[in-house]
Amino acid sequence: MNRTLLERVEVALDTIRPYLEADGGNVKVVDVTEEMTLRLELTGTCSSCPMSAMTLKAGVEEAVKKAVPEILKVEAVKVEVA
């Protein structure tokens, strides 16, 4: 089965969503830029958590890049500062 880039990103995100949801948060795909940057919106408690930058880099970005090597960078948009 040949999946689209976004489908593969969603599958990768689904592997870490249970951990985010356990803390009352989640992530939502905003878009993928021409430069292959995945732009995500952190939702729920993740949007204002002081650890969200670390979660994004260590958890989300690692999972996505491992599953979808075409993605070169992951960044959060609409992040609230607690």
N, C-alpha and C positions, 0 to 999 in steps of 0.2 A: 504494500500500500504506500503510495507516494503522497506524503503529507506536505501541506504548504508550510512556509516558514512560520507563520503565525500559529498554525495548529501545533507545530513542534514546540514553539515557545510556551503555549498554554499547557502542553503535556509536562514540560519541565517545571513550570510554575506550580502545577498540581502536585508535584512531589514535595514541595515545601509549604504549600498552603496550610496543611494541618497544623504545622508549627506556628504559623502566623495567626491562624484562627484560634488556637489555644490561648493566645494572649489578646484576643479580641480584635485582631487586625486582618488585613488581606492586601493584595496588590491587584491592580487592574492595568491591562495593557492600554497605553494611549496611542502609540504608533511606533514604527520602525523607520528611522530616517534613511536617506540615501547613503549615508556614511555607515550604515549598519549599527546604529545606536538604538537600543531598545529603550523607549521612554515609558516609564511606569508611574502610576499614581498609587501612593500608599494610602490605604483606606482604614477606617476604624481607628483603633488605638495606635496603629503604626504611623498614622499621619502626624502625630504629635509626640511620639516617643523619642527620647533623647538617644536611644540606641538604634534608631532606624537607619542611620548611615552605615553603621557596622553590619546590621542585618542585611542591608541592601548589598554591600560589597561581599561579605563573607558567605551569606546564604543564597540570596537571590541571584546575584551575578554569577557566582560559581556554578550553581545548578543550571542556569540558562546557557552559559558558555560551554559547559561540558556536553549538554544535549544538543545545542545548536551552535557549532563552532563558527558559523558565519557572523554571528553577533559579536561585535568587537568591543562594545561598551554598553553598560546599563546605567541609566540615570533616572532619578526620581524627579517628577514635576509636581507643582502645587504642594510642596512640603511646608507644613506649618512648623514654626519654631516654638517649642514649649517654653 
